[in-house]
Amino acid sequence: MRILFLTPQRPYPPHQGTTLRNFNLIKELAKQHTICLLTFLEPDQNPADTGPLSQFCQWIDTIPVPQRTVWLRLRQMLMTGRPDMSWRLWSEAFNEQLARRLKEKPFDIVELEGIEMAPYLATIESAWPRPLIVYDAHNAEWILQKRAFGTDMKNPLRWPAAAYSWIQWRRLYRYEADLMERVDHTIAMSAPDKAALRQINPNAPITVVSNGVDFASYDQFNQEPVQHDLIFTGKMDFRPNIDAALWFGQQVLPLIQQERPGTTFAIVGQRPHPRLDVLRTLPGVTITGSVEDIRPYIAGATVYVAPLRVGGGTRLKLLEAMAMGKAIVSTSLGAEGFPVADGHELILADEPLAFARAVLQLLNDPIRRAKLGQTGRTIAQVNYSWNVLVPRLEKVYERLASHQAK
């Protein structure tokens, strides 16, 4: 098949989240299919540095990521009924390049990677012959905003953010339902995400293809570890990650340090939001910003923490920690969608004191850490290797093509 990927960020280097998923999908699909890529290029990405991505793609087109002023964003939110996310990556240049590529040679499949790419749906629909369209829903966005609303309402200082989420939640509910109606198939990250998407469009065809891990890249890791007691990783301008880091740093870490002074905590990930600056002065806290390779930091951590209170999908951060055999303490929401049990593959805790106690127990028990880490790695290998996951996506393509042929 000839497949065109539309991605919100060039998936190389594949550091976190979306880029890891897109890089590995393209890498695996390229073994059997012709892959083309139209993507946005961030200001800090080198246009010439495509790495092995160029080997997997017939061609790669990059468009500079659009820059939205505050005033443009406000005008779009006030003067249209569309959710904010649907405007974030709207670019006339991207749309024009998409139209040109669609005219050059037909595609069997066009895959929209995330809701930010949905505004280009009309251009794809107008192509002749019209390709099959697959929407890879990186989150059930409406439920994410609903959860953010519930979290922010508990803090009066966050009520303006809660108001934003209240509006976006309702807009996304309608927008995602319409999007799933127009595409040929939707991919969900997890069973809970599938249920949330079914809630807004009961008849939409949806298949779960969760996030995965390239275990070979972790097995071959041989760099010097960067030592910290505790670590949390992610794109640190992403609202759920910001909330998680603040909650852990302000409410959980002090409880841990009361019993274990000198405990260190590293927040590792690109683009740290200014809201995280309050953590920089806390004892033992390190905010790294972007790093070339996240593996030395995970390898050097004693315990991986996932204190997420907002979000959805299957989180690559947990899979990365499992792949490196790390003991994990997570909130229930952070582990949502994984076939895990409290105390078996990881430890679950949702309140500050319970979370702190779980972390302290693991810091003081290397045998328990090793057992949890090995059990977590085993379940990740069985369920979340890309060579297991990508064939599920290929089966979706095959069913769609077969139905179209009839």
C-alpha positions in Angstrom: 0.0 0.0 0.0 1.0 3.6 -0.5 0.5 5.5 2.8 0.8 9.2 3.6 1.4 10.2 7.2 0.5 13.7 8.4 2.2 14.3 11.7 2.3 17.3 14.0 6.1 17.2 14.5 8.8 15.5 12.4 9.2 12.1 14.1 13.0 12.4 14.3 14.7 12.5 16.7 12.1 10.3 18.4 12.4 11.6 21.9 9.0 11.5 23.5 5.3 10.8 23.1 4.1 11.5 19.6 7.5 11.4 17.9 8.2 8.0 19.3 4.9 6.6 18.2 5.1 8.0 14.7 8.7 7.0 14.2 8.1 3.4 15.1 4.8 3.1 13.1 6.6 4.4 10.1 9.7 2.2 10.7 7.6 -1.0 11.0 5.1 -0.2 8.2 8.0 0.7 5.8 8.9 -3.0 5.8 5.8 -3.8 3.7 4.5 -0.5 2.4 5.5 2.7 0.6 5.5 5.5 3.2 5.5 9.2 2.5 5.6 11.9 5.2 4.2 15.5 5.4 5.1 17.0 8.7 5.8 20.1 10.7 9.3 21.2 11.6 9.8 22.8 15.0 12.3 25.7 15.3 14.8 23.6 17.3 14.8 20.8 14.7 17.5 20.6 12.1 15.9 20.3 8.6 18.8 18.2 7.4 18.8 15.8 10.4 16.3 13.2 9.3 18.5 10.2 10.5 17.1 6.8 9.5 13.7 8.4 8.8 14.8 9.1 5.2 15.4 5.4 4.7 11.9 4.5 5.7 10.1 7.2 3.6 9.9 7.7 -0.2 9.8 11.4 0.5 9.6 13.7 3.5 8.1 17.2 3.2 8.5 19.6 6.1 6.7 22.8 6.7 7.7 25.3 9.5 5.4 24.9 12.5 2.9 27.9 12.4 3.4 30.5 15.1 0.1 31.8 16.7 0.0 35.0 18.6 -2.0 35.3 21.7 -4.4 37.7 19.9 -4.9 35.3 17.0 -5.6 32.4 19.4 -8.1 34.5 21.3 -9.8 35.6 18.1 -10.0 32.0 16.9 -11.5 30.8 20.2 -14.0 33.7 20.5 -15.1 33.9 16.8 -15.4 30.2 16.0 -17.0 27.2 17.7 -14.0 25.0 17.0 -11.8 23.7 19.8 -8.4 25.5 20.4 -6.5 22.3 19.4 -8.0 22.4 15.9 -6.4 25.7 15.2 -2.9 25.0 16.7 -1.3 23.6 13.6 -3.4 25.2 10.8 -1.1 26.3 8.0 -2.0 27.4 4.5 1.5 26.3 3.3 0.9 22.8 4.7 -2.5 22.6 3.2 -1.3 23.7 -0.2 1.6 21.2 -0.1 -0.9 18.4 0.9 -3.1 19.3 -2.1 -0.1 19.2 -4.5 1.0 15.8 -3.2 -2.4 14.3 -3.4 -2.7 15.4 -7.1 0.7 13.9 -8.0 0.0 10.3 -7.3 -2.9 8.6 -5.5 -2.5 7.2 -2.0 -4.3 4.2 -0.6 -4.3 5.5 2.9 -3.8 8.9 4.5 -3.2 8.7 8.3 -3.9 11.7 10.5 -1.7 11.5 13.5 -3.6 13.4 16.2 -6.4 15.8 16.3 -4.2 18.8 15.3 -4.1 17.3 11.8 -7.9 17.1 11.5 -8.3 20.6 9.8 -6.7 19.1 6.7 -9.4 16.5 6.3 -11.4 18.6 3.8 -8.4 18.7 1.4 -8.0 14.9 1.7 -11.8 14.3 1.1 -11.7 16.4 -2.1 -8.8 14.4 -3.6 -9.6 12.1 -6.6 -9.5 9.3 -6.2 -10.3 9.8 -2.5 -7.9 7.8 -0.3 -9.0 5.9 2.7 -8.6 8.0 5.8 -7.4 6.7 9.2 -7.5 8.9 12.3 -4.9 8.0 15.0 -6.5 9.5 18.1 -3.5 10.1 20.4 -6.0 10.9 23.1 -9.7 11.0 23.6 -9.3 14.8 23.9 -12.7 15.6 25.2 -12.3 13.4 28.3 -8.8 14.8 28.9 -10.2 18.3 29.0 -13.1 17.2 31.2 -10.6 15.7 33.7 -8.4 18.8 33.6 -11.6 20.8 34.4 -12.3 18.6 37.4 -8.7 18.9 38.7 -8.4 22.6 38.2 -11.7 23.4 39.9 -10.2 22.1 43.2 -7.8 25.0 43.2 -9.2 28.6 43.1 -6.0 29.8 41.5 -6.6 27.5 38.6 -10.2 28.5 38.0 -9.3 30.5 34.8 -7.7 27.3 33.4 -10.8 25.3 34.6 -13.1 27.7 32.6 -10.9 27.1 29.5 -11.2 23.4 29.9 -15.0 23.6 30.4 -15.4 25.3 27.1 -12.9 23.1 25.3 -14.4 19.9 26.7 -17.8 20.7 25.1 -16.3 21.8 21.8 -14.1 18.8 21.6 -17.0 16.5 22.3 -18.8 17.7 19.1 -15.6 18.1 17.0 -14.3 14.6 17.7 -17.7 13.0 17.1 -17.8 14.7 13.7 -14.2 13.8 12.9 -14.9 10.1 13.5 -18.0 10.3 11.4 -16.0 11.6 8.4 -12.9 9.3 8.5 -13.0 5.6 7.5 -11.5 4.3 10.8 -10.3 5.6 14.1 -7.4 4.2 16.1 -7.5 4.5 19.9 -4.6 4.3 22.3 -6.3 2.1 24.9 -9.6 0.4 25.8 -10.6 3.3 28.1 -9.9 5.8 25.3 -12.0 3.6 22.9 -14.9 3.7 25.4 -14.6 7.5 25.7 -14.7 7.9 21.9 -17.6 5.4 21.7 -19.5 7.6 24.1 -19.5 10.5 21.7 -20.0 8.4 18.5 -21.4 5.0 19.2 -21.3 3.8 15.6 -17.7 4.8 14.7 -15.4 1.9 13.8 -12.6 2.0 16.3 -9.6 -0.3 16.8 -7.1 -0.2 19.7 -3.5 0.0 18.7 -1.7 1.2 21.8 1.7 2.8 22.2 4.7 0.5 22.1 8.4 0.1 22.8 11.3 -0.8 20.6 12.9 -3.2 23.0 16.1 -3.6 21.0 17.0 0.1 21.5 16.8 -0.5 25.3 18.6 -3.8 25.3 21.5 -2.3 23.4 21.8 0.7 25.7 25.3 0.9 27.2 25.8 4.5 28.2 26.8 5.8 31.7 23.6 6.2 33.8 22.7 9.6 35.2 21.9 9.0 38.9 18.8 10.3 40.6 16.6 8.6 43.2 13.3 9.4 41.4 12.5 10.4 37.9 9.5 11.6 35.9 9.8 12.0 32.1 7.7 13.7 29.4 7.2 16.7 27.2 7.1 19.3 29.9 4.9 21.9 28.3 2.1 19.3 28.1 -0.6 20.2 30.7 -1.0 16.7 32.3 2.8 16.5 32.7 3.0 19.9 34.3 0.2 19.1 36.7 1.9 15.7 37.6 5.3 17.3 38.2 3.8 20.1 40.4 1.7 17.7 42.4 4.5 15.4 43.1 7.1 18.1 43.7 4.9 20.1 46.1 2.8 17.5 47.8 4.6 14.2 47.7 8.3 14.8 47.6 8.3 16.8 50.9 6.7 13.8 52.6 9.4 11.5 51.2 12.2 13.9 52.2 10.9 14.1 55.8 11.8 10.5 56.3 14.6 10.3 53.7 16.5 13.7 53.6 18.5 14.2 50.5 16.2 12.2 48.1 16.6 13.6 44.6 14.0 14.0 41.9 14.6 14.6 38.2 12.1 16.0 35.8 13.4 15.1 32.4 11.9 16.4 29.1 11.8 19.2 26.6 10.3 22.6 26.9 9.7 23.0 30.7 6.8 25.3 31.2 7.3 28.4 33.4 4.8 27.0 35.9 7.5 24.5 36.8 9.9 27.3 37.9 8.5 27.1 41.5 10.1 23.6 41.7 13.6 24.7 40.8 14.3 26.1 44.3 13.2 23.0 46.1 15.9 20.8 47.6 16.8 17.8 45.5 14.8 18.8 42.4 16.5 18.9 38.9 14.6 20.1 35.8 16.8 19.1 32.8 15.0 20.5 29.8 15.6 18.7 26.5 18.2 15.9 26.7 19.8 14.0 23.8 18.9 10.6 25.1 16.4 9.9 27.9 17.7 6.3 28.5 20.7 7.2 30.8 18.3 9.1 33.1 15.8 6.2 33.3 18.7 3.8 33.8 20.1 5.9 36.6 16.8 6.2 38.5 16.1 4.1 41.5 12.3 4.5 41.2 10.2 5.8 38.3 7.2 7.9 39.3 4.1 8.6 37.2 2.0 11.0 39.3 -0.5 11.7 36.5 -3.9 13.1 37.5 -5.0 14.1 34.0 -4.7 12.4 30.6 -5.6 9.3 28.7 -4.2 6.6 26.3 -1.3 4.3 27.1 1.6 6.4 28.2 4.9 5.8 26.5 6.7 7.0 29.6 5.6 3.9 31.6 6.5 1.6 28.7 10.0 3.1 28.6 10.4 2.6 32.3 9.1 -1.0 32.0 11.5 -1.7 29.1 14.4 -0.7 31.3 13.2 -2.9 34.2 12.4 0.0 36.6 10.1 -0.2 39.6 7.2 2.2 39.1 4.9 4.0 41.4 1.9 5.5 39.5 -1.5 6.9 40.1 -4.4 4.8 38.9 -5.0 7.2 36.1 -1.3 7.1 35.1 -1.5 3.3 34.6 -5.0 3.4 33.0 -5.2 1.1 30.0 -2.4 -1.2 31.0 -3.1 -4.8 32.0 -1.4 -4.4 35.4 -2.3 -5.0 39.0 -1.3 -3.0 42.0 1.7 -4.7 43.7 2.4 -7.0 40.8 3.8 -5.0 37.9 3.9 -1.7 39.7 2.5 0.1 42.7 -0.6 2.3 42.5 -1.3 5.3 44.8 -3.6 8.3 44.4 -3.1 10.4 47.5 0.1 12.2 48.5 0.7 10.2 51.7 0.0 6.8 50.0 2.2 7.8 47.1 5.1 8.9 49.4 4.9 5.7 51.4 5.0 3.5 48.3 8.1 5.3 47.0 9.8 5.1 50.4 9.1 1.3 50.5 10.7 0.8 47.2 13.7 3.1 47.9 14.4 0.9 50.9 13.8 -2.5 49.3 16.1 -3.4 46.3 14.7 -6.9 46.1 11.1 -5.7 45.7 12.3 -3.1 43.1 14.0 -5.8 41.0 11.0 -8.1 41.1 8.5 -5.3 40.1 10.9 -4.2 37.4 11.3 -7.6 35.9 7.5 -8.3 36.0 6.7 -5.0 34.4 9.3 -5.6 31.6 7.9 -9.1 30.9 4.3 -7.8 30.5 5.5 -4.9 28.3 7.4 -7.3 26.0 4.4 -9.6 25.6 1.9 -6.8 24.9 3.7 -3.7 23.7 6.4 -4.6 21.2 6.0 -2.7 17.9 6.2 -6.0 15.9 3.1 -7.1 17.8 1.2 -3.8 17.5 1.8 -2.7 13.9 0.2 -5.9 12.4 -3.1 -4.8 14.1 -2.9 -1.5 12.2 -2.1 -3.4 9.0 -5.2 -5.5 9.5 -7.3 -2.3 9.7 -5.8 -1.2 6.4 -6.5 -4.5 4.8 -10.2 -4.6 5.9 -10.7 -1.0 4.7 -9.2 -1.8 1.3 -11.2 -5.0 1.0 -14.4 -3.2 1.8 -13.6 -0.4 -0.7 -12.9 -3.0 -3.4 -16.4 -4.4 -3.0 
